[in-house]
Amino acid sequence: MKRPPIVCHLALKRETLFIFLVATYILIYDTVLIEPYSFYINYMVKMLVITSLFIFFRYQKMSGSQTIVVVLYSMLLMYGLLIATLNHNQQFTLSFPLTLKYGLKILALIAILMILNSNRYSDKIIKFPIWIGVILSIQSILLFIMISSGNAPEPDYINIRGSMRSYGIWGFAPSINWGYNNLFIPRVSSFFSESSNFARFLEYPIILSLGYYKIYGGKRYFFSLAVCLMSFVLTFSLTGYLALFLGFFVFYMIRTKNILSKLFVLILCILFILSFHIYQKKTYINDPGQRTLIQHMLLSKYADALRKPDDIRGLYGGRVYSAIEATKLFFEYPLGIGLLNNADIDILNKYGKEGYTTIHLYGAFWFWLIKTGFIGISIIIWIFCIILKKMKTFWSDNADIRNYISIAFIIISIHQLISGDWIDPMFLFVMALILAYKRRNGGKFSKTYNYPQTPLKAVINA
């Protein structure tokens, strides 16, 4: 029986609204279009989006694995709040804002999961970050060309984690300063607060464009892949480069059943990371004006760590130094210190005698290890095991686009392992796509619609 036009129209409008709300939810967290102007407006928009997801859509209850993931995340936040209250002179008021911040993200995850469960949406749900990535990439590439050719408009300077060049509708352009002559290498950032955050957002469009191109072909997917990849390169995000490189190896390692192959890939990844670090140590040039372009792009990321080779930071590098100091803190507080901001944790001030007044927690692993101890890390590992088990259910079909969603999830996870917290909205959205997998749907999002039973539909069917 052919679907009545009015029902199809309503379903398409629901799907469009869902895409709009989820896109707004992701971008409002990852970009700085509102936050520098009003803290309250920022949170009002977030609350409005999440509330709209619950108001305008019908739901189906979550499956067992989805419920477990949500419960585990909730336990993680509640434990972080509890341990902060107990360990730090009942500092509930300091821990509650961070708990609320992450709690809103989990609330949105619940809504997205329940909505995805209620319908068989078209693959537009999967594709919409691709088209957003293309638009932001074209914007950023044009800005890079304008700056490099000397035709960019005069920038304004806004305070986002330091002074940031803002070119209005063309976006932001932080830079790698080159030498002492005010020349700089622009790093594309669109409207993201950091170029690395923009790179992390582009990882999904790049991998999904590759997936659609390999499965279905088509010039548009090749175009989106090329544009997003070019913009990704121009972010000059070493974390992004490393995550993208390692993601494919990790996906192969966990998918193959050959133990020797797993071991070989693991050793290869470790050797690559060690070689990269040794290369930067050996080729370090103290005077930026004497570096080549490639050397400067690589070494400037480690300049603060390598400038003083005699102290512990120069010996290990800034991130490794931070990891060593964080490990000391973990052994002192194996149950964690709670969900407190670093500036609120007095206990950290006694560390870092070689120059750091507080420990900067790089990456999701150290973040949750210090905040929630081994209990929190155990919960995180449990969550990843559930996702891995879910991903395995569609690996048997190489033409299933969710193989590429899996790769994107792994790459984003690695990126956040280096710099992040494993509770970012884009990370949670990709996780929701994996958890919403239904074998009875053939393992794929349908290109048709399975409409919910509404009063209008019930009358028509009757």
C-alpha positions in Angstrom: 0.0 0.0 0.0 1.5 3.4 -1.0 2.1 5.8 1.7 -0.3 8.8 1.7 1.6 12.1 0.8 0.5 13.8 4.0 2.1 11.0 6.2 5.3 11.0 4.1 5.5 14.8 4.5 5.1 14.7 8.2 7.8 12.0 8.6 10.2 14.1 6.5 9.5 17.1 8.6 10.2 15.1 11.8 13.4 13.9 10.4 14.5 17.3 9.3 13.7 18.7 12.7 15.7 15.9 14.4 18.7 16.6 12.2 18.5 20.4 12.9 18.3 19.8 16.7 21.1 17.3 16.8 23.3 19.5 14.6 22.6 22.5 16.8 23.3 20.4 19.9 26.7 19.2 18.5 27.8 22.6 17.2 26.8 24.6 20.2 29.2 22.5 22.3 32.0 22.4 19.9 32.0 25.9 18.4 32.0 29.3 20.1 29.3 31.1 18.3 27.4 31.9 21.5 29.6 31.0 24.5 31.9 34.1 24.5 29.0 36.4 24.4 26.7 35.0 27.0 27.2 32.0 29.3 23.5 31.9 30.2 22.3 32.1 26.5 24.7 29.2 25.8 23.1 27.0 28.4 19.6 28.2 27.5 20.1 27.0 23.9 21.4 23.7 25.1 18.4 23.2 27.4 16.0 24.3 24.6 17.5 21.7 22.2 17.4 18.8 24.6 13.8 19.8 25.7 12.7 19.9 22.1 14.0 16.4 21.5 11.7 15.1 24.3 8.7 17.2 23.3 8.5 16.9 19.5 9.3 13.2 19.0 7.8 9.9 19.9 10.0 7.3 21.6 10.6 3.6 22.0 12.2 2.3 25.1 16.0 1.7 25.0 17.4 -1.7 24.5 19.4 -3.6 27.1 22.9 -2.4 25.8 21.7 1.2 25.5 20.3 1.2 29.0 23.5 -0.3 30.4 25.6 2.4 28.7 23.4 5.2 30.0 23.4 3.8 33.5 27.2 3.4 33.4 27.7 7.0 32.4 25.2 8.1 35.1 27.1 6.0 37.7 30.4 7.6 36.5 29.1 11.2 37.1 27.4 10.3 40.4 30.6 8.7 41.6 32.7 11.7 40.6 30.3 14.0 42.5 30.2 11.7 45.5 34.0 11.3 45.8 34.6 15.1 45.5 32.0 15.7 48.2 33.6 13.2 50.6 37.3 13.9 49.9 37.5 17.6 49.7 35.8 19.1 52.7 32.4 18.5 51.2 33.0 20.6 48.1 29.7 19.6 46.6 29.2 23.1 45.2 32.5 22.9 43.2 31.8 19.5 41.8 28.1 20.0 40.9 28.6 22.4 37.9 30.9 19.9 36.1 28.5 17.1 36.9 25.6 19.1 35.5 27.6 20.0 32.4 28.2 16.3 31.6 24.7 15.3 32.8 23.1 17.4 30.1 25.1 15.5 27.5 23.9 12.2 28.8 20.3 13.5 28.9 20.6 14.4 25.2 22.1 10.9 24.5 19.1 9.3 26.1 16.7 11.4 23.9 18.7 10.6 20.7 18.8 6.8 21.4 15.0 6.7 22.1 14.2 8.6 18.9 16.5 6.5 16.8 14.8 3.4 18.2 11.3 4.6 17.4 11.8 4.9 13.6 13.8 3.5 10.7 15.2 6.9 9.6 16.8 7.4 6.2 20.6 7.6 5.9 20.3 11.4 6.0 20.7 10.9 9.8 24.2 9.5 9.1 25.1 11.9 6.4 24.2 15.3 7.8 27.6 15.8 9.6 29.2 15.2 6.1 27.4 18.2 4.6 28.1 20.4 7.6 31.8 19.4 7.3 31.9 20.3 3.6 30.4 23.7 4.3 32.7 24.5 7.1 35.7 23.1 5.2 35.0 25.3 2.1 34.7 28.3 4.4 38.0 27.5 6.1 39.9 26.7 3.0 38.9 30.0 1.4 40.0 31.8 4.6 43.4 30.0 4.4 43.8 31.1 0.8 42.9 34.7 1.6 45.3 34.9 4.5 48.1 33.2 2.5 47.7 35.5 -0.4 47.4 38.6 1.7 43.8 39.3 0.7 42.1 38.5 4.1 40.0 41.2 5.8 41.5 42.8 8.9 40.8 40.5 11.8 39.4 41.2 15.2 40.8 39.6 18.3 38.7 37.7 20.7 39.7 36.0 23.9 39.3 32.3 23.5 41.9 30.4 25.4 44.2 33.3 24.5 43.9 35.8 21.7 42.2 34.4 18.6 42.0 36.0 15.1 38.4 36.3 14.1 37.5 37.1 10.4 33.8 37.4 10.9 31.7 35.1 8.7 35.0 33.5 7.4 35.7 32.0 10.9 38.7 31.9 13.1 42.4 31.4 12.3 44.7 30.6 15.1 48.3 30.4 14.0 51.6 28.8 14.4 54.0 31.7 14.8 57.1 31.3 12.6 60.2 33.1 13.7 60.4 36.6 15.1 59.1 38.6 12.1 55.4 38.4 12.8 54.9 35.8 10.0 52.4 33.1 10.9 51.1 29.9 9.5 47.3 30.0 9.7 45.5 26.9 11.1 42.0 26.6 9.9 39.4 26.4 12.7 36.1 27.4 11.3 34.2 28.6 14.4 35.7 26.0 16.7 37.6 27.1 19.8 40.7 25.1 18.8 41.9 23.8 15.4 42.3 20.3 17.0 38.6 20.4 17.9 37.7 21.2 14.3 40.0 18.3 13.2 38.1 16.0 15.5 34.8 17.1 14.0 36.1 16.5 10.5 37.2 12.9 11.2 33.6 11.6 10.9 32.8 13.4 7.6 36.2 12.1 6.2 35.6 8.5 7.1 31.9 8.4 6.2 32.6 10.1 2.8 35.2 7.4 2.2 32.7 4.7 3.1 29.9 6.0 0.9 32.3 6.4 -2.0 33.6 2.9 -1.7 30.2 1.3 -1.2 28.0 3.5 -3.6 30.5 5.5 -5.7 29.6 8.9 -6.9 31.4 12.2 -7.4 29.7 14.0 -4.6 31.2 11.6 -2.0 34.6 11.9 -3.6 34.2 15.7 -3.5 33.2 15.8 0.2 36.1 13.4 1.0 38.6 15.7 -0.8 37.3 18.9 0.7 37.1 17.7 4.3 40.5 16.0 4.0 42.1 19.2 2.7 40.6 21.2 5.5 41.6 18.5 8.0 45.3 18.8 6.8 45.2 22.6 7.1 44.2 22.4 10.8 47.8 21.3 11.4 46.5 19.2 14.3 49.1 16.6 15.1 46.6 14.9 17.4 44.2 14.6 14.5 46.9 13.3 12.2 47.9 10.7 14.7 44.3 9.6 15.5 43.5 9.2 11.8 46.6 7.2 11.2 46.2 4.9 14.2 42.4 4.5 13.8 42.7 2.3 10.8 45.3 0.2 12.4 43.3 -0.3 15.6 40.2 -1.2 13.6 42.2 -3.8 11.7 43.7 -5.1 14.9 40.4 -5.6 16.7 38.7 -7.0 13.7 41.2 -9.6 12.6 41.2 -12.9 14.4 44.8 -13.6 13.8 46.7 -13.1 17.1 50.0 -12.6 15.4 48.5 -9.9 13.1 47.1 -8.1 16.2 50.5 -8.2 17.9 52.3 -7.0 14.8 49.9 -4.0 14.4 50.2 -3.1 18.1 54.0 -3.2 17.9 53.9 -1.1 14.7 51.7 1.6 16.4 54.0 1.7 19.5 57.2 2.0 17.3 55.5 4.8 15.2 54.7 6.8 18.4 58.2 6.3 19.8 59.9 7.1 16.5 57.9 10.3 16.2 58.9 11.5 19.7 62.6 10.6 19.1 62.5 12.5 15.8 61.2 15.6 17.4 63.8 15.4 20.1 66.7 14.9 17.7 65.6 17.6 15.2 64.7 20.3 17.8 66.0 23.7 16.8 66.0 26.3 19.6 65.8 29.3 17.2 62.4 29.3 15.4 63.7 31.6 12.7 66.1 28.8 11.6 63.5 26.1 11.2 62.0 24.9 8.0 58.3 25.1 7.5 57.8 21.4 8.3 60.1 21.5 11.3 58.3 24.5 12.7 54.8 22.9 12.3 56.0 19.8 14.1 58.4 21.3 16.7 56.2 24.2 17.7 53.7 21.8 19.3 56.5 20.6 21.6 58.4 23.9 22.0 57.5 24.4 25.6 58.4 20.9 26.6 61.7 20.7 24.6 63.1 24.2 25.2 64.8 23.2 28.4 66.4 19.8 27.8 68.0 19.6 31.2 64.8 19.3 33.2 62.1 16.6 33.4 59.9 18.3 30.8 62.8 18.4 28.3 63.6 14.8 29.1 60.1 13.4 28.5 58.1 16.1 26.8 55.2 18.0 28.3 52.5 15.4 27.9 54.7 12.6 29.3 55.8 14.8 32.2 52.1 15.5 33.0 51.4 11.8 32.8 54.2 11.1 35.3 52.9 13.7 37.8 49.3 12.5 37.3 50.4 8.9 38.1 51.8 10.1 41.3 48.5 11.7 42.2 46.6 8.6 41.2 48.7 6.4 43.6 48.0 8.9 46.3 44.2 9.0 45.5 43.4 5.7 43.7 39.7 6.3 44.2 39.9 9.6 42.4 39.6 13.3 43.5 36.2 13.9 42.1 34.7 16.0 39.3 36.5 19.2 40.2 38.0 21.7 37.8 41.8 21.7 38.0 41.8 25.3 39.3 39.7 24.1 42.2 41.9 21.3 43.3 44.4 22.6 45.9 46.0 19.2 46.1 47.5 19.6 42.6 49.4 22.7 43.6 52.1 20.8 45.4 53.1 19.0 42.2 55.0 20.4 39.2 58.0 21.8 41.0 59.9 21.9 37.7 57.7 24.7 36.4 54.0 23.6 36.4 51.9 25.1 39.2 49.1 22.6 38.4 48.9 19.4 36.4 47.3 19.8 33.0 45.4 16.5 32.4 45.9 15.6 28.8 43.4 13.3 27.3 40.4 11.3 28.4 42.3 8.5 30.1 44.1 10.7 32.5 41.1 12.9 33.0 38.9 10.0 34.3 41.7 8.3 36.1 42.5 11.3 38.2 38.8 12.4 38.6 37.3 9.0 39.3 40.2 6.6 40.0 40.4 3.0 39.0 36.6 2.7 39.5 35.8 5.3 36.9 38.3 3.8 34.4 36.7 0.4 35.0 33.3 1.9 34.1 34.8 3.5 30.9 36.3 0.1 29.9 32.9 -1.6 30.4 31.3 1.0 28.1 33.8 0.5 25.4 33.4 -3.3 25.6 29.6 -2.9 25.1 30.3 -0.7 22.0 32.8 -3.2 20.6 30.4 -6.1 21.0 27.7 -4.0 19.2 30.1 -3.1 16.4 31.0 -6.8 15.8 27.3 -7.5 14.9 27.7 -5.8 11.5 31.3 -6.4 10.6 30.3 -9.5 8.6 28.8 -7.2 5.9 31.5 -5.1 4.2 28.9 -3.1 2.4 27.4 -1.9 5.7 28.1 1.8 6.2 28.4 1.3 9.9 31.8 -0.4 9.4 32.9 3.1 8.6 30.9 4.5 11.5 33.0 2.1 13.6 36.2 3.4 12.2 35.1 7.0 12.8 34.2 6.1 16.4 37.6 4.5 16.9 39.4 7.5 15.5 37.4 10.0 17.6 38.1 7.8 20.6 41.8 7.9 20.0 41.7 11.6 19.4 39.9 12.1 22.8 42.3 9.7 24.4 45.1 12.2 23.5 43.0 15.3 24.0 39.4 15.0 25.2 37.1 13.4 27.8 35.0 10.6 26.0 31.8 12.5 26.7 31.9 15.0 23.8 28.5 15.4 22.0 29.9 14.3 18.6 31.4 11.2 20.3 28.1 10.4 22.0 26.2 10.9 18.7 28.4 8.4 16.8 28.1 6.0 19.8 24.3 6.4 19.5 24.4 5.4 15.8 26.2 2.2 16.7 23.9 1.4 19.7 20.8 2.0 17.5 21.7 -0.8 15.2 18.9 -3.3 14.7 19.6 -6.7 13.1 16.0 -7.0 12.0 16.5 -3.9 9.8 19.2 -5.8 7.8 21.9 -4.0 9.7 21.4 -0.8 7.8 19.4 2.4 8.1 16.6 2.1 5.7 16.2 4.5 2.8 12.4 4.2 3.4 10.5 5.1 6.5 8.8 3.0 9.2 6.3 5.5 10.5 5.1 5.5 14.0 1.4 4.7 14.6 -0.4 8.0 14.8 -4.1 8.6 15.0 -4.1 9.8 11.4 -2.3 6.6 10.2 -4.6 4.4 12.2 -7.7 5.9 10.4 -6.0 5.6 7.0 -5.1 1.9 7.6 -8.6 1.2 8.8 
